[in-house]
Amino acid sequence: MSRFDDWIESRTRDAAHRASRRGFLSALGAALFGGAAAIPLLPVARGAESARQPGPDESRLQGEQADPTSCNYWRYCGIDGFLSSCCGGTATMCPPGSELSRITWIGTCHNPGDGKDYVVSYNDCCGKSSCGRCFCNRNEGDMPMYVPPKNNDTNWCQGTKSNVYHSTIAAVVGVAVEK
């Protein structure tokens, strides 16, 4: 054997005498856990953006697809909650006295008025007791809990002054682009 091989063998044997398997697994777990904490697992704070793009042209929509108080409004394809537009707010603004959640889930909804798909950010309005009117549960594109930005079953009021859920808005973020 070469000197290098002898050196590696002696170092490996020394390490084996000083360390246990449990100690190794414990150190490996700590390294993995510490490394995983550095990876951002929470969704992006899309609600913190100061200026949203203006909404798409809805002038050609008719009936329930144009009515923000209807569950069939085109922006609500991935919503799960009480509609802010029935609770004193609008489809894009929280009711007075409630606070907009800065973390969101997203959906891609088709606007039949112009034939385009749009990325919609669903923000919870927090801080007041639950609205209780116009409950809407459309789960188009909903993903399991391990895909947080696409899951609508989470209480997204985390990070606000109060984590009490009131209602939900649907703000258009932009036009969806195919890959």
Secondary structure, DSSP 8 states (H G I E B T S, - for coil): --HHHHHHHHHHHHHHHH--HHHHHHHHHHHHHHHHHHS--S---GGG-S--------TT--GGGG-TTSTTSGGGTT-EEEBGGGTTS-SSS--TT-EE-S--EEEEEEETTTTEEEEEEEEEEESS----SSEEE--TT---TTSGGG-SSS-TTTTSS---EEEEEEEEEEE----
